[in-house]
Amino acid sequence: MNGSSDHTQPKTGSRRTAAAVAANGGGKPRGWCKGLTDCIILGPNNGSRYHSTAPTNATHRQLVTEMEKEVERQKELKGMYKMKLERTQNYLRYCLQVAQENGFLDFIINNKQKPQQEVASSSSTICNGSMSPVISTPPTPQPLYYSNLEALIHQAKLNGWHIEPHEIELQELVAQGTTADIYKARWRGLDVAVKCIYPDFFHSNDNGVGFFAQEVETLSRQRHRFVLSLMGACLEPPDHGWIVTEFLGTTLKDWLHGPGKRRRERRVPLPPIAERLGKAVEISQAMQYLHAQKPLKVLHRDLKPSNIFLDDAFHVRVADFGHARFLSYQEKALTGETGTYVYMAPEVIRSEPYDEKSDVYSFGIILNELITGEHPYIETEYGPSKIAIEVAENGLRPALPEHDDDDQTKEIIELIQHSWDEDSSMRPSFATLTCALINIHKALLTHDAL
């Protein structure tokens, strides 16, 4: 029965096709599709095979182009993960070697055996009834530094920067990030910027409240003309984890390149070199202030042009301390891949220990960007992941500015190269950078005045 119905079905289908064509005014029957492409081209109701060929082909080409880009992106990510895995394996081998050479490995193994022996000894003692058990608990590992929200609320109320949500009138969404929306708003008659942390960030992150509180506390400590000023905060996460700062509508990125995504061609005139160098001086002064704080210096860890704002007089404000960390002197951080690949130091990409010199590396990339007027690595076709691999493995750096043997440009190029040196210990401090840049800037202004 099944075989018979299979043979008769195509004929029935043919008769229906002919009838449908006749009902539409006659014409040559279309017949069966030869493949998926024909079905897409013909469509369910098209009378002509070529009616939708052009737009369909254009759509196909667009889909193929997008798929090719995605394949390349996945290849870059695969290479990045492979590099990280190899780096991690090498680092673990190194740790094992150090542990063996210094006797740590035997110490760890012996310590693992001791609790078992102590438990057995305690059990036998209890059974004999001679004494009560003594339970030795391992020391609790110290948590990373996170601010205490209750203490921060008390501090905010005491110092007058605690804000109730109803005091803020949100007006216009000006930016969106991975963890927050940024609004232009009104607060007590002032235009302010409000960073509204997504409630999901707190729900999905066990340390979300701690990270939020630390960002607020970091900002609340800053008193520098080139660091973003905190006006106050709504300290009621998850629904009202809001950071209120002065409103600044322009970023260094937009000022230098124009709004929108990175492109090869310029969309705005390149500002004069003296103005660009002036911005570098102010950024360096802000970072010098952050790194010199005591007892804990502040590492920004995500220094880039889109995190640097300009006020109405075009002076800079270093902003966005969402990735910032307090670090004691002589201490190194171990949290890898913190920041943005294009501006990230190679030791951070490789998940190696790092210190404030990782900020100096980021500044070196920014300084080169200011002098050349070009996006970093725009001369390549690399995506962010490929850039990270090349930076970490092969010492890739952005193209340096061209110069005509003038002393100022030579000095700037030397500063850039020292700032992004592979060896972080060879990178200058921001105190050194500030002093050098001020002298170059003065010499440039004097030269222009002649």
C-alpha positions as CSV (number, residue, x, y, z in Angstrom):
1,M,0.0,0.0,0.0
2,N,2.7,2.4,0.9
3,G,4.6,1.7,-2.3
4,S,1.5,2.3,-4.4
5,S,0.7,5.6,-2.8
6,D,4.3,6.8,-3.3
7,H,4.1,6.2,-7.0
8,T,0.8,7.9,-7.5
9,Q,1.6,11.0,-5.4
10,P,3.8,12.9,-8.0
11,K,1.0,12.6,-10.6
12,T,-1.5,14.1,-8.2
13,G,1.0,16.9,-7.5
14,S,1.5,17.5,-11.2
15,R,-2.3,17.8,-11.8
16,R,-2.6,20.3,-8.9
17,T,0.3,22.4,-10.3
18,A,-1.4,22.6,-13.7
19,A,-4.7,23.4,-12.2
20,A,-3.2,26.2,-10.2
21,V,-1.6,27.7,-13.2
22,A,-4.8,27.5,-15.2
23,A,-6.6,29.2,-12.3
24,N,-4.1,32.0,-12.6
25,G,-4.9,32.7,-16.2
26,G,-3.1,29.8,-17.9
27,G,0.5,29.7,-19.0
28,K,3.2,27.2,-18.9
29,P,3.2,24.9,-15.8
30,R,6.1,25.7,-13.5
31,G,6.7,22.0,-12.5
32,W,8.8,20.9,-9.5
33,C,11.7,22.8,-7.9
34,K,15.1,21.4,-8.9
35,G,16.6,22.3,-5.5
36,L,16.4,24.6,-2.6
37,T,17.7,27.6,-4.6
38,D,14.9,27.3,-7.1
39,C,12.3,27.1,-4.4
40,I,13.6,30.3,-2.9
41,I,13.7,32.0,-6.3
42,L,10.3,30.8,-7.4
43,G,8.5,31.4,-4.1
44,P,5.0,30.2,-3.4
45,N,3.1,32.7,-5.5
46,N,5.6,34.1,-8.1
47,G,4.5,33.8,-11.7
48,S,8.0,34.4,-13.1
49,R,11.2,32.6,-12.2
50,Y,13.2,35.8,-12.6
51,H,10.9,38.1,-10.7
52,S,12.9,38.2,-7.4
53,T,16.3,37.0,-8.6
54,A,18.3,40.3,-8.2
55,P,17.2,41.1,-4.6
56,T,17.6,37.5,-3.6
57,N,21.2,37.3,-5.0
58,A,22.0,40.5,-3.2
59,T,20.7,39.1,0.0
60,H,22.7,35.9,-0.5
61,R,25.8,37.9,-1.1
62,Q,25.2,39.9,2.1
63,L,24.6,36.8,4.1
64,V,27.8,35.1,2.7
65,T,29.8,38.2,3.6
66,E,28.5,38.3,7.1
67,M,29.1,34.5,7.5
68,E,32.7,35.0,6.2
69,K,33.3,37.7,8.8
70,E,31.9,35.6,11.5
71,V,34.1,32.6,10.5
72,E,37.2,34.9,10.6
73,R,36.1,36.2,14.0
74,Q,35.7,32.6,15.3
75,K,39.2,31.7,13.9
76,E,40.7,34.7,15.8
77,L,38.9,33.7,19.0
78,K,40.1,30.1,18.6
79,G,43.6,31.3,18.2
80,M,43.2,33.6,21.2
81,Y,41.9,30.7,23.4
82,K,44.7,28.4,22.2
83,M,47.3,31.0,23.1
84,K,45.8,31.5,26.6
85,L,45.7,27.7,27.1
86,E,49.3,27.3,26.2
87,R,50.3,30.3,28.3
88,T,48.4,28.8,31.3
89,Q,50.0,25.4,30.8
90,N,53.5,27.0,30.7
91,Y,52.8,29.0,33.8
92,L,51.5,26.0,35.7
93,R,54.7,24.1,34.7
94,Y,56.8,27.0,35.9
95,C,54.9,27.1,39.3
96,L,55.4,23.4,39.7
97,Q,59.1,23.7,39.0
98,V,59.4,26.5,41.5
99,A,57.5,24.5,44.1
100,Q,59.7,21.5,43.6
101,E,63.0,23.5,43.7
102,N,62.0,25.3,46.9
103,G,60.4,22.4,48.7
104,F,56.9,23.9,48.5
105,L,55.5,20.8,46.8
106,D,56.5,18.5,49.7
107,F,55.2,21.0,52.2
108,I,51.8,21.1,50.4
109,I,51.6,17.3,50.1
110,N,52.5,16.8,53.8
111,N,49.9,19.4,54.8
112,K,47.3,17.5,52.9
113,Q,48.1,14.4,54.8
114,K,48.2,16.0,58.2
115,P,44.4,16.7,58.5
116,Q,43.6,13.1,57.7
117,Q,46.1,11.9,60.4
118,E,44.6,14.5,62.9
119,V,41.1,13.3,62.2
120,A,42.1,9.7,62.7
121,S,43.9,10.6,65.9
122,S,40.9,12.6,67.2
123,S,38.5,9.7,66.4
124,S,40.5,7.2,68.4
125,T,40.8,9.7,71.3
126,I,37.0,10.2,71.3
127,C,36.4,6.4,71.2
128,N,38.7,6.0,74.3
129,G,36.7,8.7,76.0
130,S,39.8,10.6,77.2
131,M,39.0,14.0,75.7
132,S,36.7,16.0,73.5
133,P,37.5,16.3,69.8
134,V,39.6,19.3,68.6
135,I,38.6,20.3,65.0
136,S,41.2,22.2,63.1
137,T,39.7,24.3,60.3
138,P,41.8,25.7,57.5
139,P,42.2,29.4,57.4
140,T,39.6,31.3,55.4
141,P,41.1,32.8,52.3
142,Q,41.1,36.6,52.3
143,P,38.6,38.1,49.8
144,L,39.6,40.6,47.2
145,Y,39.1,44.3,48.2
146,Y,35.5,45.3,47.8
147,S,33.8,48.3,49.5
148,N,31.2,47.7,52.2
149,L,27.9,49.1,50.9
150,E,26.5,49.9,54.4
151,A,29.6,51.8,55.3
152,L,29.6,53.6,52.0
153,I,26.0,54.7,52.5
154,H,26.9,56.0,55.9
155,Q,29.9,57.9,54.4
156,A,27.7,59.3,51.6
157,K,25.1,60.6,54.0
158,L,27.7,62.0,56.3
159,N,29.5,63.9,53.5
160,G,26.3,65.0,51.7
161,W,26.5,63.1,48.4
162,H,23.8,60.4,49.1
163,I,21.0,60.9,46.5
164,E,17.5,59.5,46.6
165,P,16.2,58.2,43.2
166,H,13.2,60.5,43.2
167,E,15.5,63.5,43.1
168,I,16.8,62.6,39.6
169,E,14.9,63.3,36.4
170,L,16.2,61.1,33.7
171,Q,16.0,62.8,30.3
172,E,17.9,61.4,27.5
173,L,19.8,58.1,26.9
174,V,23.3,59.1,25.7
175,A,25.2,55.9,25.8
176,Q,24.9,52.1,26.4
177,G,27.5,49.7,27.7
178,T,27.7,46.1,28.7
179,T,26.7,46.8,32.3
180,A,25.0,50.2,32.3
181,D,23.1,52.9,30.5
182,I,24.2,56.5,30.6
183,Y,21.6,59.2,30.8
184,K,21.6,62.9,30.7
185,A,19.5,64.0,33.7
186,R,18.5,66.9,35.9
187,W,19.4,66.9,39.6
188,R,18.7,69.9,41.8
189,G,18.7,72.2,38.8
190,L,22.0,70.9,37.3
191,D,22.6,68.9,34.1
192,V,24.3,65.7,35.3
193,A,25.2,62.3,33.8
194,V,23.7,59.2,35.5
195,K,25.2,55.8,35.0
196,C,22.4,53.3,35.7
197,I,23.8,49.9,36.4
198,Y,21.6,47.1,34.9
199,P,19.7,45.2,37.6
200,D,20.7,42.0,35.8
201,F,24.4,42.8,36.6
202,F,23.7,42.5,40.3
203,H,21.5,39.4,39.9
204,S,24.0,37.5,37.8
205,N,27.2,38.6,39.6
206,D,27.8,37.5,43.2
207,N,30.2,40.4,43.6
208,G,28.1,42.9,41.7
209,V,27.3,45.0,44.7
210,G,31.0,45.0,45.7
211,F,32.1,46.1,42.3
212,F,29.5,48.8,42.2
213,A,30.4,50.1,45.7
214,Q,34.1,50.0,44.8
215,E,33.6,52.1,41.7
216,V,31.6,54.7,43.7
217,E,34.2,54.8,46.5
218,T,37.0,55.2,44.0
219,L,35.3,58.2,42.4
220,S,34.3,59.7,45.8
221,R,38.0,59.9,46.8
222,Q,39.1,61.8,43.7
223,R,39.9,65.5,43.9
224,H,41.6,66.4,40.6
225,R,40.7,68.8,37.9
226,F,41.3,66.2,35.2
227,V,39.5,63.3,36.9
228,L,35.7,63.0,36.6
229,S,33.9,64.6,39.5
230,L,31.3,62.6,41.5
231,M,28.2,64.5,42.3
232,G,26.6,61.7,44.3
233,A,25.1,58.2,44.0
234,C,21.9,56.3,44.6
235,L,23.1,53.3,46.7
236,E,20.1,51.1,46.4
237,P,21.0,48.1,44.1
238,P,19.8,46.3,42.2
239,D,17.1,48.7,40.9
240,H,18.8,52.0,41.8
241,G,22.6,51.4,41.5
242,W,23.1,54.9,40.0
243,I,26.3,56.9,39.8
244,V,25.8,60.7,39.3
245,T,28.6,62.7,37.8
246,E,29.1,66.0,36.0
247,F,27.7,65.9,32.5
248,L,30.3,66.0,29.7
249,G,29.0,65.5,26.2
250,T,32.2,64.8,24.3
251,T,34.8,62.1,24.5
252,L,38.4,62.3,23.4
253,K,37.5,59.6,20.8
254,D,34.8,61.8,19.2
255,W,36.9,64.9,19.4
256,L,39.8,63.2,17.6
257,H,38.0,61.0,15.1
258,G,34.4,62.1,15.0
259,P,31.3,60.1,16.2
260,G,30.6,56.6,15.1
261,K,32.7,53.5,14.5
262,R,36.4,53.5,13.5
263,R,37.1,54.2,9.9
264,R,40.1,54.8,7.7
265,E,38.9,58.1,6.4
266,R,38.6,61.1,8.6
267,R,35.2,62.6,9.3
268,V,36.4,65.7,11.2
269,P,39.4,67.9,10.7
270,L,42.5,66.9,12.7
271,P,43.0,69.3,15.6
272,P,46.3,71.1,15.7
273,I,49.3,69.2,17.2
274,A,49.6,71.6,20.1
275,E,46.0,70.9,21.2
276,R,46.5,67.1,20.8
277,L,49.7,67.2,22.9
278,G,47.9,69.3,25.5
279,K,45.4,66.6,25.9
280,A,48.2,64.1,26.4
281,V,49.7,66.3,29.2
282,E,46.4,66.5,31.0
283,I,45.7,62.7,30.8
284,S,49.2,62.0,32.1
285,Q,48.7,64.5,35.0
286,A,45.4,62.7,35.9
287,M,47.1,59.3,35.9
288,Q,50.0,60.5,37.9
289,Y,47.6,61.7,40.5
290,L,45.8,58.3,40.6
291,H,49.0,56.3,40.8
292,A,50.4,58.4,43.6
293,Q,47.5,58.0,46.0
294,K,48.3,56.5,49.4
295,P,48.1,54.0,51.1
296,L,46.6,52.4,48.0
297,K,47.3,53.5,44.4
298,V,44.5,53.4,41.9
299,L,45.0,51.3,38.7
300,H,42.5,52.4,36.0
301,R,42.8,49.2,33.9
302,D,40.6,50.5,31.0
303,L,42.3,53.7,29.9
304,K,41.1,54.5,26.3
305,P,39.8,57.6,24.4
306,S,36.1,56.6,24.9
307,N,36.7,56.7,28.7
308,I,38.2,60.2,28.6
309,F,35.7,63.1,28.4
310,L,36.2,66.7,27.6
311,D,34.4,69.6,29.3
312,D,33.2,72.8,27.7
313,A,36.7,74.3,27.7
314,F,38.0,71.0,26.1
315,H,40.0,70.0,29.2
316,V,40.0,66.3,29.8
317,R,38.3,64.2,32.5
318,V,39.5,60.6,33.0
319,A,36.4,58.6,33.7
320,D,34.8,55.1,34.0
321,F,36.4,53.4,37.0
322,G,34.3,50.3,36.6
323,H,37.5,48.2,36.1
324,A,39.7,50.2,38.6
325,R,41.5,48.5,41.4
326,F,43.3,49.6,44.5
327,L,46.8,48.2,44.7
328,S,49.3,48.5,47.5
329,Y,52.9,49.4,46.7
330,Q,55.0,46.5,45.5
331,E,51.8,44.5,44.9
332,K,50.9,43.0,41.5
333,A,47.4,42.2,40.2
334,L,46.6,38.8,38.6
335,T,43.2,39.5,37.0
336,G,43.9,38.9,33.3
337,E,42.0,40.4,30.3
338,T,40.8,43.4,32.2
339,G,40.2,46.3,29.8
340,T,40.0,46.6,26.0
341,Y,42.2,44.5,23.7
342,V,43.4,47.4,21.5
343,Y,44.8,49.3,24.5
344,M,45.6,46.3,26.7
345,A,49.2,45.6,27.8
346,P,50.7,42.3,26.7
347,E,51.2,41.0,30.2
348,V,47.5,41.5,30.9
349,I,46.6,39.7,27.7
350,R,48.8,36.8,28.8
351,S,47.2,36.7,32.3
352,E,50.6,37.4,33.9
353,P,51.0,39.5,37.1
354,Y,50.9,43.3,36.3
355,D,51.0,46.6,38.1
356,E,50.4,50.3,37.3
357,K,52.7,50.1,34.3
358,S,49.8,48.4,32.4
359,D,48.1,51.9,32.5
360,V,51.4,53.4,31.1
361,Y,51.2,51.0,28.2
362,S,47.6,52.0,27.4
363,F,48.7,55.7,27.6
364,G,51.4,54.9,25.1
365,I,48.8,53.7,22.6
366,I,46.7,56.8,23.2
367,L,49.6,59.1,22.9
368,N,50.5,57.6,19.5
369,E,46.8,57.9,18.5
370,L,46.8,61.5,19.4
371,I,50.0,62.3,17.4
372,T,49.2,60.3,14.3
373,G,45.4,61.1,14.4
374,E,44.8,57.5,13.4
375,H,43.0,54.6,15.2
376,P,45.4,52.1,16.6
377,Y,46.2,49.3,14.1
378,I,44.0,50.8,11.4
379,E,46.8,50.0,8.9
380,T,46.0,46.3,9.5
381,E,42.9,44.2,8.7
382,Y,43.1,42.6,12.2
383,G,40.1,42.3,14.5
384,P,40.5,42.8,18.3
385,S,41.2,39.2,19.1
386,K,43.9,38.9,16.4
387,I,45.4,42.2,17.6
388,A,45.6,40.7,21.1
389,I,47.4,37.6,19.8
390,E,49.9,39.6,17.8
391,V,50.6,42.0,20.7
392,A,51.1,39.2,23.2
393,E,53.0,36.8,21.0
394,N,54.8,38.9,18.3
395,G,55.2,42.4,19.8
396,L,52.8,44.1,17.4
397,R,52.4,47.8,17.9
398,P,50.5,50.6,16.0
399,A,52.3,52.5,13.2
400,L,54.4,55.3,14.6
401,P,54.0,58.9,13.4
402,E,56.1,60.2,10.5
403,H,58.5,63.0,11.3
404,D,60.8,65.4,9.5
405,D,63.8,65.3,11.8
406,D,62.3,67.8,14.2
407,D,63.4,67.4,17.8
408,Q,59.9,67.5,19.4
409,T,58.5,64.6,17.2
410,K,61.6,62.5,17.9
411,E,61.2,63.0,21.6
412,I,57.5,62.1,21.5
413,I,58.3,58.9,19.5
414,E,60.8,57.9,22.1
415,L,58.3,58.4,24.8
416,I,55.7,56.3,23.0
417,Q,58.2,53.5,22.4
418,H,59.3,53.5,26.1
419,S,55.7,53.6,27.2
420,W,54.7,50.5,25.3
421,D,57.9,48.6,25.9
422,E,57.4,44.8,26.2
423,D,59.3,44.9,29.5
424,S,56.9,46.7,31.9
425,S,59.8,47.6,34.2
426,M,61.3,49.7,31.4
427,R,58.2,51.8,31.0
428,P,58.4,55.3,32.6
429,S,56.2,56.4,35.4
430,F,53.5,59.0,34.8
431,A,55.6,61.5,36.8
432,T,58.4,61.1,34.3
433,L,55.9,61.2,31.3
434,T,54.2,64.4,32.6
435,C,57.5,66.2,33.1
436,A,58.7,65.3,29.6
437,L,55.4,66.1,27.9
438,I,55.1,69.5,29.5
439,N,58.6,70.4,28.3
440,I,57.8,69.2,24.8
441,H,54.5,71.1,24.8
442,K,56.1,74.3,25.9
443,A,58.8,74.0,23.2
444,L,56.1,73.4,20.6
445,L,54.1,76.4,21.7
446,T,57.2,78.6,21.7
447,H,58.1,77.4,18.2
448,D,54.6,78.1,16.9
449,A,54.7,81.6,18.4
450,L,57.9,82.5,16.5
